[in-house]
Amino acid sequence: MWKRIDSNMDSNAESVPGGHRRELRRIAGTEPVRNEPTVSAASADRCILATIDMRGRLVGLRFSPGIEQLTYDEIAEQVLATVRQAAEQVSRLDR
C-alpha cells in the first residue's frame, strides 16, 4: 500500500515544474528535513547505530564490521532495542 502511494506521489512530482520533487517528499514525510535535530544511539556492542529524528522516525541505521558475528535474529533484536533507546532519548528531549 505505501509503495503505491509513494510511486503515485513520485509520478505526480515528476510533472511539477521547477524540480520540486524533494520538497514534495519532505512534505509527505518520506524525506528527513535538512538540519532537523536527530538523536543517535548505539547498541551495547557498538555494532549498530540508529538515528531518530525529533518526530520519532528512523532516519539512519548503520552497522559496524562486527555485525557479521551476529545471527539474523540477534541483529533484529539489537536493531529494535537500539531504535527504542534512541526514541526514548527523543521523548526525554520533548518534555
Secondary structure by P-SEA (a helix, b strand, c coil): caaaaaaaaaaaaaaccccaaaaaaaaaccccccccbbbbbbcccccbbbbbcccccccccccccccccccaaaaaaaaaaaaaaaaaaaaaaac
